């Protein structure tokens, strides 16, 4: 290659380098502006929340002395306050914020806020694919342990995989909640309890009590994976349709809102859900009986019985509550249409 041609290439490269420096300079300026805007928005939201909180307390006192006309006005203001708080929740999903206690313990003070809709949706989509993939792996793992490999080592590997899976879910769900996901209540606690249960199963030593419960637990794990597989397709189908209609957040995990067309899939899924809940109760009863056995000396037996009972009560009562709420909303919509 001739020297003049090399000189030309060098000049072109140097020109691109100069352009890159200018672009990076603009990027840093915009980034600083973005940081300042984020701080301003966060401060304004905190101020608005405080004002609305004080106003809500004042309105609560005012209700006791106002007449019917004033009461209607107060109720209207309270509804507007609630709507504003929901808007603030959506705003904060796009603003950096401090991690909760759990994420602080696991990740430290790392900013996990995803600032674009594309990034949020990509993370949620990867989360759902991770759950589906692990559900299939756990199902085949439980089948292998139950029918082909009756060894303590393979059981330990399977239980360790359960602990890792549920721990990972709690971290990923905490990140989703930091980015605006509305998962709450028992569904937040469920995977923490499941992590604890899997950890206790992992530490349960080999013995007669373990062998008496082993087959029942592995069969339950197979069925649970099957139900989770059904839930994945039901929830993803509902959320896809609701997102297409513009009615749901990109990061929602479960369907809190309800439409009449969801009943077909839900009525198919409910028997499987309730059967799984009562299997948890059956596991609890079996373990309580084993705990009362004369040869039982392991603390894990009673602790597992208690944990399965907590899972049954939480899952059963929450499912009944959700179905009741959805049934009421469906009835209201039917009445409005009539």
LUMVONU-811042 format. One record per residue (C-alpha): residue in one letter; x, y, z; residue number from 1. Coordinates in Angstrom, 3 decimals, padded with zeros to 6 digits, always signed. Layout:
BEGIN
   residuo       east      north         up   num
         A          X          Y          Z   NUM
...
! end
This chain:
BEGIN
   residuo       east      north         up   num
         X   +000.000   +000.000   +000.000     1
         X   +001.406   +003.383   -001.000     2
         X   +002.214   +006.116   +001.503     3
         X   -000.286   +008.667   +000.062     4
         X   -003.102   +006.106   +000.456     5
         X   -002.038   +005.362   +004.042     6
         X   -001.949   +009.096   +004.728     7
         X   -005.485   +009.442   +003.372     8
         X   -006.769   +006.567   +005.536     9
         X   -005.090   +008.084   +008.597    10
         X   -006.738   +011.459   +007.947    11
         X   -010.159   +009.784   +007.568    12
         X   -009.648   +007.810   +010.778    13
         X   -008.541   +010.948   +012.615    14
         X   -011.593   +012.819   +011.351    15
         X   -013.877   +010.025   +012.621    16
         X   -012.027   +010.133   +015.939    17
         X   -012.641   +013.871   +016.271    18
         X   -016.334   +013.311   +015.469    19
         X   -016.483   +010.552   +018.081    20
         X   -015.067   +012.887   +020.728    21
         X   -017.697   +015.506   +019.904    22
         X   -020.474   +012.911   +020.008    23
         X   -019.256   +011.560   +023.354    24
         X   -019.077   +015.083   +024.741    25
         X   -022.716   +015.697   +023.750    26
         X   -023.643   +012.313   +025.245    27
         X   -022.080   +013.233   +028.606    28
         X   -023.872   +016.575   +028.598    29
         X   -027.216   +014.909   +027.868    30
         X   -026.492   +012.303   +030.536    31
         X   -025.867   +015.031   +033.089    32
         X   -029.082   +016.774   +032.030    33
         X   -030.934   +013.458   +032.367    34
         X   -029.525   +012.929   +035.873    35
         X   -030.624   +016.406   +036.910    36
         X   -034.106   +015.849   +035.464    37
         X   -034.382   +012.522   +037.298    38
         X   -033.442   +014.182   +040.599    39
         X   -035.935   +017.004   +039.962    40
         X   -038.759   +014.565   +039.153    41
         X   -038.016   +012.368   +042.174    42
         X   -037.972   +015.388   +044.466    43
         X   -041.240   +016.730   +043.009    44
         X   -042.953   +013.332   +043.388    45
         X   -041.853   +013.087   +047.038    46
         X   -043.180   +016.588   +047.690    47
         X   -046.489   +015.772   +045.968    48
         X   -046.851   +012.548   +047.944    49
         X   -046.340   +014.404   +051.218    50
         X   -048.873   +017.068   +050.277    51
         X   -051.448   +014.475   +049.210    52
         X   -050.877   +012.499   +052.421    53
         X   -051.532   +015.598   +054.540    54
         X   -054.563   +016.442   +052.417    55
         X   -055.954   +012.909   +052.823    56
         X   -055.724   +013.179   +056.622    57
         X   -057.435   +016.582   +056.551    58
         X   -060.229   +015.238   +054.337    59
         X   -060.732   +012.278   +056.704    60
         X   -061.351   +014.757   +059.547    61
         X   -063.563   +016.913   +057.334    62
         X   -065.855   +013.965   +056.500    63
         X   -067.048   +013.823   +060.116    64
         X   -068.530   +017.332   +060.021    65
         X   -069.536   +018.017   +056.375    66
         X   -073.044   +017.734   +054.917    67
         X   -074.174   +015.494   +052.045    68
         X   -073.183   +017.915   +049.281    69
         X   -069.743   +018.505   +050.783    70
         X   -069.330   +014.763   +051.331    71
         X   -069.763   +014.149   +047.613    72
         X   -067.083   +016.720   +046.859    73
         X   -064.718   +015.198   +049.448    74
         X   -065.242   +011.735   +047.962    75
         X   -064.446   +013.089   +044.507    76
         X   -061.206   +014.637   +045.772    77
         X   -060.235   +011.382   +047.489    78
         X   -060.744   +009.496   +044.224    79
         X   -058.551   +012.006   +042.396    80
         X   -055.857   +011.620   +045.065    81
         X   -055.890   +007.856   +044.541    82
         X   -055.586   +008.307   +040.768    83
         X   -052.633   +010.684   +041.218    84
         X   -050.864   +008.141   +043.463    85
         X   -051.257   +005.517   +040.723    86
         X   -049.751   +007.962   +038.224    87
         X   -046.817   +008.561   +040.594    88
         X   -046.235   +004.795   +040.731    89
         X   -045.986   +004.672   +036.924    90
         X   -043.683   +007.719   +036.895    91
         X   -041.310   +006.166   +039.428    92
         X   -040.944   +003.092   +037.225    93
         X   -038.781   +005.266   +034.934    94
         X   -036.766   +006.933   +037.709    95
         X   -033.749   +005.527   +039.576    96
         X   -034.549   +004.647   +043.176    97
         X   -032.959   +002.941   +046.133    98
         X   -033.143   -000.823   +046.221    99
         X   -035.260   -002.546   +048.819   100
         X   -033.703   -004.411   +051.726   101
         X   -033.554   -007.745   +049.898   102
         X   -031.894   -006.380   +046.751   103
         X   -029.485   -004.371   +048.905   104
         X   -028.419   -007.534   +050.723   105
         X   -028.027   -009.516   +047.486   106
         X   -026.738   -006.947   +044.981   107
         X   -025.676   -003.995   +047.077   108
         X   -026.511   -000.427   +046.125   109
         X   -026.664   -001.110   +042.368   110
         X   -029.144   +000.787   +040.207   111
         X   -031.450   -001.823   +038.623   112
         X   -033.923   +000.608   +037.051   113
         X   -034.511   +000.042   +033.334   114
         X   -035.278   +003.386   +031.707   115
         X   -036.849   +002.368   +028.385   116
         X   -039.938   +000.343   +027.513   117
         X   -037.847   -001.846   +025.225   118
         X   -035.431   -002.732   +028.040   119
         X   -038.288   -003.410   +030.461   120
         X   -040.098   -005.663   +028.031   121
         X   -036.885   -007.499   +027.094   122
         X   -036.146   -008.197   +030.775   123
         X   -039.706   -009.364   +031.442   124
         X   -039.666   -011.575   +028.337   125
         X   -036.350   -013.133   +029.419   126
         X   -037.800   -013.692   +032.908   127
         X   -040.788   -015.575   +031.488   128
         X   -038.556   -017.694   +029.233   129
         X   -036.317   -018.495   +032.211   130
         X   -039.341   -019.688   +034.218   131
         X   -040.595   -021.838   +031.342   132
         X   -037.177   -023.391   +030.716   133
         X   -036.604   -024.146   +034.419   134
         X   -040.126   -025.576   +034.790   135
         X   -039.387   -028.105   +032.036   136
         X   -035.960   -028.948   +033.514   137
         X   -037.413   -029.448   +037.004   138
         X   -040.211   -031.640   +035.652   139
         X   -037.772   -033.969   +033.885   140
         X   -035.466   -033.870   +036.927   141
         X   -038.270   -035.013   +039.241   142
         X   -039.328   -037.752   +036.770   143
         X   -035.731   -038.992   +036.570   144
         X   -035.338   -039.098   +040.367   145
         X   -038.705   -040.802   +040.878   146
         X   -038.544   -043.513   +038.214   147
         X   -034.898   -044.022   +037.229   148
         X   -032.346   -042.819   +039.809   149
         X   -033.186   -043.649   +043.408   150
         X   -029.981   -042.197   +044.860   151
         X   -029.481   -039.613   +047.574   152
         X   -026.932   -037.743   +045.452   153
         X   -029.392   -037.179   +042.594   154
         X   -032.064   -036.103   +045.100   155
         X   -029.628   -033.556   +046.549   156
         X   -028.858   -032.201   +043.083   157
         X   -032.587   -031.847   +042.375   158
         X   -033.250   -030.109   +045.734   159
         X   -030.269   -027.794   +045.218   160
         X   -031.662   -026.889   +041.793   161
         X   -034.990   -026.033   +043.452   162
         X   -033.247   -023.773   +046.000   163
         X   -031.269   -022.007   +043.261   164
         X   -034.378   -021.605   +041.075   165
         X   -036.541   -020.030   +043.776   166
         X   -033.691   -017.807   +045.011   167
         X   -033.175   -016.577   +041.454   168
         X   -036.910   -015.921   +041.070   169
         X   -037.004   -013.775   +044.223   170
         X   -034.126   -011.636   +042.911   171
         X   -035.613   -011.265   +039.425   172
         X   -039.062   -010.439   +040.794   173
         X   -037.550   -007.802   +043.108   174
         X   -035.919   -006.195   +040.062   175
         X   -039.247   -006.324   +038.210   176
         X   -040.992   -004.626   +041.150   177
         X   -038.289   -001.931   +041.173   178
         X   -039.196   -001.297   +037.533   179
         X   -042.936   -000.919   +038.013   180
         X   -044.322   -004.460   +038.164   181
         X   -047.483   -004.540   +040.284   182
         X   -046.977   -008.015   +041.738   183
         X   -047.854   -007.825   +045.441   184
         X   -049.345   -009.552   +048.447   185
         X   -048.978   -013.292   +048.810   186
         X   -047.412   -013.696   +045.352   187
         X   -044.366   -011.793   +046.656   188
         X   -044.029   -014.046   +049.712   189
         X   -044.773   -017.312   +047.912   190
         X   -041.325   -017.818   +046.391   191
         X   -039.555   -016.876   +049.644   192
         X   -041.514   -019.607   +051.427   193
         X   -040.771   -022.041   +048.580   194
         X   -037.053   -021.207   +048.841   195
         X   -037.137   -021.998   +052.561   196
         X   -039.012   -025.261   +051.941   197
         X   -036.517   -026.379   +049.277   198
         X   -033.630   -025.505   +051.590   199
         X   -035.089   -027.654   +054.384   200
         X   -035.582   -030.542   +051.922   201
         X   -031.935   -030.167   +050.913   202
         X   -030.760   -030.545   +054.530   203
         X   -033.047   -033.487   +055.372   204
         X   -030.688   -036.434   +056.043   205
         X   -031.151   -039.895   +054.572   206
         X   -033.302   -042.177   +056.723   207
         X   -036.623   -044.035   +057.005   208
         X   -038.645   -040.810   +057.359   209
         X   -037.067   -039.330   +054.246   210
         X   -037.762   -042.457   +052.196   211
         X   -041.398   -042.507   +053.357   212
         X   -041.968   -038.992   +051.972   213
         X   -039.572   -039.041   +048.991   214
         X   -041.911   -040.492   +046.346   215
         X   -044.806   -038.254   +047.409   216
         X   -042.640   -035.135   +047.204   217
         X   -041.219   -036.000   +043.779   218
         X   -044.698   -036.786   +042.426   219
         X   -045.899   -033.438   +043.802   220
         X   -042.938   -031.678   +042.120   221
         X   -043.877   -033.236   +038.760   222
         X   -047.482   -032.103   +039.122   223
         X   -046.449   -028.619   +040.279   224
         X   -044.223   -028.199   +037.216   225
         X   -047.117   -029.297   +035.005   226
         X   -049.461   -026.701   +036.591   227
         X   -046.810   -023.977   +036.279   228
         X   -046.518   -024.881   +032.599   229
         X   -050.284   -024.398   +032.186   230
         X   -050.168   -021.127   +034.167   231
         X   -047.412   -019.779   +031.951   232
         X   -049.464   -020.189   +028.789   233
         X   -052.651   -018.858   +030.387   234
         X   -050.993   -015.754   +031.866   235
         X   -048.814   -015.011   +028.843   236
         X   -051.859   -015.307   +026.573   237
         X   -053.918   -012.944   +028.741   238
         X   -051.105   -010.419   +029.106   239
         X   -050.328   -010.488   +025.381   240
         X   -053.936   -009.703   +024.534   241
         X   -054.223   -007.012   +027.211   242
         X   -050.979   -005.356   +026.089   243
         X   -052.291   -005.397   +022.524   244
         X   -055.387   -003.596   +023.833   245
         X   -053.152   -001.154   +025.722   246
         X   -054.614   -002.074   +029.123   247
         X   -051.632   -003.582   +030.961   248
         X   -048.108   -002.702   +032.004   249
         X   -045.224   -004.382   +030.173   250
         X   -043.877   -005.753   +033.473   251
         X   -047.041   -007.247   +034.993   252
         X   -046.585   -010.831   +036.148   253
         X   -050.145   -011.826   +036.931   254
         X   -053.470   -010.617   +035.615   255
         X   -055.039   -008.357   +038.243   256
         X   -057.490   -006.765   +035.836   257
         X   -060.074   -009.022   +034.275   258
         X   -061.999   -009.390   +031.049   259
         X   -064.931   -011.698   +030.339   260
         X   -062.989   -013.598   +027.634   261
         X   -060.517   -014.815   +030.295   262
         X   -063.089   -017.092   +031.932   263
         X   -062.681   -019.848   +029.338   264
         X   -058.996   -020.374   +030.129   265
         X   -059.387   -019.717   +033.859   266
         X   -062.183   -022.230   +034.375   267
         X   -059.981   -024.826   +032.683   268
         X   -057.026   -023.951   +034.930   269
         X   -058.811   -023.665   +038.297   270
         X   -059.349   -027.414   +038.946   271
         X   -055.625   -028.036   +038.416   272
         X   -054.747   -025.147   +040.756   273
         X   -057.063   -026.268   +043.546   274
         X   -055.936   -029.887   +043.233   275
         X   -052.332   -028.685   +043.645   276
         X   -053.293   -026.610   +046.700   277
         X   -054.970   -029.584   +048.370   278
         X   -051.958   -031.751   +047.525   279
         X   -049.901   -029.272   +049.559   280
         X   -052.335   -029.809   +052.433   281
         X   -051.977   -033.597   +051.977   282
         X   -048.185   -033.209   +052.123   283
         X   -048.553   -031.234   +055.353   284
         X   -050.804   -033.883   +056.937   285
         X   -048.415   -036.676   +055.888   286
         X   -045.433   -034.861   +057.387   287
         X   -047.271   -034.080   +060.643   288
         X   -047.979   -037.815   +060.944   289
         X   -044.329   -038.630   +060.277   290
         X   -043.281   -036.044   +062.865   291
         X   -045.329   -037.954   +065.457   292
         X   -043.665   -041.254   +064.566   293
         X   -041.570   -042.859   +067.306   294
         X   -038.526   -043.172   +065.026   295
         X   -038.654   -039.553   +063.820   296
         X   -035.755   -037.521   +065.171   297
         X   -035.230   -035.002   +062.331   298
         X   -036.412   -031.413   +062.905   299
         X   -036.909   -031.064   +059.137   300
         X   -040.082   -033.193   +059.220   301
         X   -042.096   -030.862   +061.465   302
         X   -040.684   -027.734   +059.762   303
         X   -041.654   -029.027   +056.316   304
         X   -045.144   -029.900   +057.563   305
         X   -045.573   -026.351   +058.847   306
         X   -044.202   -024.827   +055.627   307
         X   -046.500   -026.890   +053.389   308
         X   -049.427   -025.798   +055.572   309
         X   -048.445   -022.128   +055.129   310
         X   -048.194   -022.627   +051.351   311
         X   -051.616   -024.283   +051.239   312
         X   -053.316   -021.522   +053.250   313
         X   -051.638   -018.732   +051.281   314
         X   -052.262   -020.239   +047.850   315
         X   -055.806   -021.420   +048.560   316
         X   -057.069   -018.208   +050.200   317
         X   -055.392   -015.962   +047.608   318
         X   -056.782   -018.000   +044.697   319
         X   -060.290   -017.892   +046.186   320
         X   -059.966   -014.130   +046.733   321
         X   -058.747   -013.481   +043.169   322
         X   -061.481   -015.660   +041.632   323
         X   -064.139   -013.908   +043.748   324
         X   -062.887   -010.472   +042.669   325
         X   -062.783   -011.488   +039.014   326
         X   -066.255   -013.009   +039.261   327
         X   -067.616   -009.757   +040.723   328
         X   -065.976   -007.658   +038.000   329
         X   -067.298   -009.982   +035.338   330
         X   -070.815   -009.749   +036.775   331
         X   -070.606   -005.946   +036.882   332
         X   -069.593   -005.835   +033.211   333
         X   -072.402   -008.191   +032.259   334
         X   -074.913   -006.016   +034.125   335
         X   -073.603   -002.884   +032.404   336
         X   -073.931   -004.526   +028.996   337
         X   -077.511   -005.553   +029.817   338
! end
